[in-house]
Structures are given as structure tokens and as C-alpha cells.
Amino acid sequence: MLPDALAVTHTDPRPVLVVEDSDDDFDTVMHAATLANVHNHLIRAADADVAQSLLACTSANAFAFMLLDYNLPGLDGLALLDQVRRDYSPVDLPVVVFTTSVNPRDRDDFLAAGASAFHIKSVQHADCLHTLESIFVHWLNRTASPNDAAPSPRTGRST
């Protein structure tokens, strides 16, 4: 669990769009949200088509941020990000990539396509939860530009 200083009431009440096909990984996201004291509604899209439909029915400003997996059935996360960035400006919808890919090229491709941050899912459950808690705390308590990247839990630097 995050230190008490980080477990604050979140300033952004909008829902979070979670684009994640794995039931287990979505359960981990929900657990981390609970640990981070997140009361925002988490709206799950199990693939890019569902995410596109949700975005088409609302404005990008309807969501605090999108938590995006790379490996999705059908259209992958990078292709979805490309479409989101064509349809919405980067300030309208921060997109935080949370993926198992450790390939530096994938990170570079996502950031070049307009991802707001890129994080790797740890195989260690506790580390994964900590990373997700940090993501929630940062992106739901922003006072700076939505394009500011969340600090890396390992380095403290923006990713």
C-alpha cells in the first residue's frame, strides 16, 4: 500500500477507461485502485473495438485517463493509440500504457505515437500493484498538464 501521504482524496472524479483483455490483469487493476483509495468508476474495454465505441459515444474529456494494454485481441494498443491521437488532441485524453512488453522499441513507438506514459507490468504481483497505485495517484491528482508523464516507480523520472 502507498504511504499515507500518497493515499489522498483524488481531485479528478471522472471515470478511468481501462483497455485490458485479461480478466486477471483487470482484477489487479481494480485491486490497485482500491489500495490507492480510488473511488472513480473503472470502465473496462476488453479490446480496441469496445474502447473505440466508448470513445465515440462520449468526449475524450469524459475520462480522467486511459490505461492501455499493448497486446489486445484484434487491433493492438499501439494502433488504438494512433487512432485516439488522430481523433483527440493529447491534452484531451492522457493515455498511460501498461504492458508486459520489455522491448525498448515498443516503449519508443508508444511515446512517439503520443502515449502520456509507458509502464511495464511486473511479474511480481506486489510490484505490479505498486506501479498501478502510483499511476492512479499521479493521473487522478494532476494539477499540471495532462501530458506530464508519471514518475517511474523505480527511477522517480518521468517515463
C-alpha positions as CSV (number, residue, x, y, z in Angstrom):
1,M,0.0,0.0,0.0
2,L,1.1,3.5,-0.7
3,P,2.4,5.7,2.2
4,D,-0.3,7.8,3.8
5,A,1.0,10.9,2.1
6,L,0.1,9.4,-1.3
7,A,-3.3,7.9,-0.2
8,V,-5.2,11.1,-0.7
9,T,-8.6,12.0,-1.9
10,H,-8.3,12.2,-5.7
11,T,-9.1,15.5,-7.4
12,D,-10.4,14.1,-10.7
13,P,-13.8,12.4,-10.3
14,R,-14.1,11.2,-13.9
15,P,-14.0,7.5,-14.7
16,V,-10.9,5.8,-15.9
17,L,-11.0,3.8,-19.2
18,V,-9.1,0.6,-18.8
19,V,-8.4,-1.2,-22.1
20,E,-7.4,-4.7,-20.9
21,D,-8.3,-8.1,-22.3
22,S,-7.1,-10.2,-19.4
23,D,-9.5,-10.8,-16.5
24,D,-6.7,-11.4,-14.1
25,D,-4.9,-8.2,-15.1
26,F,-8.1,-6.2,-14.8
27,D,-8.7,-7.7,-11.3
28,T,-5.2,-6.5,-10.4
29,V,-6.1,-3.0,-11.7
30,M,-9.2,-3.0,-9.5
31,H,-7.2,-4.2,-6.5
32,A,-4.6,-1.5,-7.0
33,A,-7.4,1.1,-7.3
34,T,-8.8,0.0,-4.0
35,L,-5.4,0.2,-2.4
36,A,-4.9,3.7,-3.8
37,N,-8.2,4.8,-2.4
38,V,-9.7,5.4,-5.9
39,H,-13.4,5.9,-6.0
40,N,-13.5,6.7,-9.7
41,H,-15.5,4.3,-11.8
42,L,-13.3,2.0,-13.8
43,I,-14.8,1.3,-17.2
44,R,-13.3,-1.7,-18.9
45,A,-12.9,-2.3,-22.6
46,A,-11.7,-5.8,-23.3
47,D,-10.5,-4.8,-26.8
48,A,-9.8,-1.9,-29.0
49,D,-13.2,-2.1,-30.7
50,V,-15.1,-1.6,-27.4
51,A,-12.7,1.2,-26.5
52,Q,-13.4,2.9,-29.8
53,S,-17.1,2.6,-29.3
54,L,-17.0,4.0,-25.8
55,L,-14.9,7.0,-27.0
56,A,-17.3,7.5,-30.0
57,C,-20.2,7.8,-27.6
58,T,-18.5,10.3,-25.3
59,S,-15.9,13.0,-25.5
60,A,-12.3,12.2,-24.6
61,N,-12.7,14.6,-21.7
62,A,-15.2,12.2,-20.2
63,F,-12.3,10.1,-18.8
64,A,-9.6,11.0,-16.4
65,F,-7.2,8.9,-18.4
66,M,-7.0,5.7,-20.4
67,L,-4.9,2.8,-19.0
68,L,-4.0,0.9,-22.2
69,D,-2.5,-2.6,-22.7
70,Y,-0.4,-3.3,-25.8
71,N,-1.4,-6.9,-26.5
72,L,-5.1,-6.9,-27.3
73,P,-7.1,-9.2,-29.5
74,G,-7.7,-7.7,-32.9
75,L,-6.4,-4.1,-33.1
76,D,-3.4,-3.8,-30.7
77,G,-2.8,-1.0,-28.2
78,L,-0.4,0.9,-30.5
79,A,-2.9,1.0,-33.3
80,L,-5.6,2.1,-30.9
81,L,-3.4,4.9,-29.6
82,D,-2.7,6.1,-33.2
83,Q,-6.5,6.3,-33.8
84,V,-7.0,8.1,-30.4
85,R,-4.3,10.7,-31.2
86,R,-5.8,11.3,-34.7
87,D,-9.3,11.9,-33.2
88,Y,-8.3,13.8,-30.0
89,S,-5.6,16.1,-29.0
90,P,-3.1,14.8,-26.4
91,V,-4.5,17.1,-23.7
92,D,-8.0,15.7,-24.2
93,L,-7.1,12.1,-23.1
94,P,-4.0,11.1,-21.3
95,V,-3.1,7.5,-22.4
96,V,-1.0,5.5,-19.9
97,V,0.4,2.3,-21.4
98,F,0.7,-0.7,-19.0
99,T,2.1,-3.7,-20.8
100,T,4.2,-6.8,-20.4
101,S,6.4,-5.7,-23.3
102,V,10.0,-5.1,-22.2
103,N,11.1,-4.2,-25.8
104,P,12.6,-0.7,-25.7
105,R,11.4,-0.2,-29.3
106,D,7.8,-0.7,-28.2
107,R,8.3,2.0,-25.5
108,D,9.8,4.3,-28.1
109,D,6.9,3.6,-30.5
110,F,4.2,4.3,-27.9
111,L,5.8,7.5,-26.7
112,A,6.4,8.7,-30.3
113,A,2.7,7.9,-31.0
114,G,1.6,10.2,-28.1
115,A,1.4,8.0,-25.1
116,S,1.5,10.1,-21.9
117,A,3.5,7.4,-20.0
118,F,4.7,3.8,-20.5
119,H,5.0,1.3,-17.7
120,I,5.9,-2.4,-17.7
121,K,3.8,-4.9,-15.9
122,S,5.9,-6.7,-13.4
123,V,5.6,-10.4,-13.0
124,Q,5.8,-9.8,-9.2
125,H,2.2,-9.1,-8.1
126,A,3.3,-6.7,-5.3
127,D,5.4,-4.6,-7.8
128,C,2.6,-4.6,-10.3
129,L,0.2,-3.3,-7.6
130,H,2.6,-0.6,-6.5
131,T,3.1,0.6,-10.1
132,L,-0.6,0.8,-10.7
133,E,-1.2,2.6,-7.4
134,S,1.4,5.2,-8.4
135,I,-0.3,5.6,-11.8
136,F,-3.7,6.2,-10.2
137,V,-2.3,8.6,-7.6
138,H,-0.4,10.6,-10.3
139,W,-3.1,10.7,-13.0
140,L,-6.0,11.4,-10.7
141,N,-4.3,14.2,-8.8
142,R,-2.8,16.1,-11.6
143,T,-2.6,19.9,-11.4
144,A,-0.1,20.1,-14.2
145,S,-0.6,19.5,-17.9
146,P,-2.1,16.1,-18.7
147,N,0.9,15.5,-20.9
148,D,3.2,15.3,-17.9
149,A,4.4,11.8,-17.5
150,A,4.0,9.9,-14.3
151,P,7.3,9.4,-12.4
152,S,8.7,6.0,-12.8
153,P,8.4,4.0,-9.5
154,R,11.9,2.7,-9.9
155,T,13.7,5.8,-11.0
156,G,11.5,8.7,-10.0
157,R,11.9,10.0,-13.5
158,S,9.1,10.6,-16.0
159,T,8.6,7.8,-18.4
